[in-house]
Amino acid sequence: MRRLAIGLAAMGLLWLGSATTARAEPVSFTVVNVEFEGTKLWMPSTLVVKRGTQVTIKLVNNAPSEPSHGFAIPAYGLATVVPRGEPKQLAFTADREGIFPVICQLHPAHVGGQLVVLP
């Protein structure tokens, strides 16, 4: 009976250990604004991470027809303007699950995308 109790206690500790969420490894993206046949967009347009991930995004504006473009993830309170030839960097922790729009706050019709934060 004692062995059974010890075995059940050990199994409980193993289960508790597997139930805790491991901290996600930091992730870095390079996202480039490009223009194709008059359409401007950030590539890649979809960024996928796990909740709890420390995210760093390097932004490069290569669109020739506009001197600056914006990059914003409003749900995370992030927004910056990226002049052509002057890369910018954003860093944040993806602490909420969901699908969040990525927009250009200067030219909303030009570019868009999404941040997908998985459990």
C-alpha positions in Angstrom: 0.0 0.0 0.0 2.9 2.4 0.8 4.4 1.7 -2.6 1.1 2.5 -4.3 0.9 5.8 -2.4 4.4 6.8 -3.3 3.8 5.8 -7.0 0.6 7.9 -7.1 2.4 10.9 -5.5 5.2 10.6 -8.1 2.6 10.4 -10.9 0.9 13.5 -9.5 4.2 15.4 -9.5 4.9 14.4 -13.1 1.4 15.5 -14.1 1.8 18.9 -12.4 5.1 19.3 -14.1 3.7 18.7 -17.5 0.7 21.0 -16.9 2.9 24.0 -16.4 3.6 26.1 -19.4 7.2 26.1 -20.5 8.5 29.6 -21.4 8.6 30.1 -25.1 11.9 30.8 -26.8 12.4 34.4 -28.1 11.5 34.8 -31.7 12.8 37.4 -34.2 11.2 38.3 -37.6 12.4 40.6 -40.4 9.4 42.1 -42.0 9.9 44.0 -45.3 7.6 46.5 -46.9 7.5 45.8 -50.7 5.6 47.2 -53.6 4.2 45.0 -56.4 2.2 46.5 -59.3 1.3 49.5 -57.1 0.3 47.4 -54.1 2.3 47.9 -50.9 2.5 45.2 -48.2 4.6 44.0 -45.3 6.1 40.5 -46.0 5.6 38.2 -44.3 2.1 39.4 -43.6 1.3 36.8 -41.0 3.4 36.3 -37.9 2.8 33.3 -35.7 4.1 32.9 -32.1 3.1 31.1 -28.9 1.7 33.0 -26.0 4.5 34.2 -23.7 7.0 34.6 -26.5 9.4 37.6 -26.5 9.0 38.9 -30.0 11.4 41.2 -31.9 10.5 42.5 -35.3 13.0 44.3 -37.6 11.1 46.4 -40.1 12.5 47.4 -43.4 10.7 49.8 -45.8 11.7 49.0 -49.5 8.6 50.5 -51.2 9.9 53.0 -53.7 6.7 55.1 -54.1 6.3 56.2 -50.5 9.0 57.7 -48.3 7.5 56.2 -45.1 5.1 53.5 -44.0 3.6 52.6 -40.7 3.6 49.3 -38.9 1.1 48.9 -36.0 -0.4 46.2 -33.9 -3.1 48.2 -32.1 -4.1 45.4 -29.7 -0.5 45.5 -28.3 -0.2 49.3 -28.3 2.6 49.1 -30.9 3.1 51.7 -33.7 6.0 53.1 -35.5 6.8 54.9 -38.8 9.5 53.3 -41.0 11.2 55.7 -43.4 12.6 54.1 -46.5 16.3 53.1 -45.9 16.0 53.4 -42.1 15.1 50.0 -40.5 13.2 50.1 -37.2 12.8 47.5 -34.5 9.9 46.6 -32.2 10.0 44.3 -29.2 7.1 43.0 -27.1 5.9 40.0 -25.2 3.0 38.2 -26.9 1.0 37.8 -23.7 -2.5 37.3 -25.2 -3.9 34.6 -27.4 -5.8 35.5 -30.5 -5.5 36.9 -34.0 -4.6 40.6 -34.0 -4.6 42.9 -37.1 -1.3 44.4 -38.3 -1.9 47.7 -40.1 -0.2 50.7 -41.6 -1.5 53.5 -39.5 -0.5 56.0 -42.2 -2.0 54.2 -45.2 -4.6 51.6 -43.9 -5.7 50.7 -47.4 -2.1 49.8 -48.5 -0.9 47.2 -46.1 -2.3 44.7 -43.6 -1.6 41.5 -42.0 -2.0 39.6 -38.7 -0.2 38.5 -35.6 -1.4 35.0 -34.5 -0.7 34.1 -30.9 -1.3 30.4 -30.2 -1.8 28.9 -26.7 
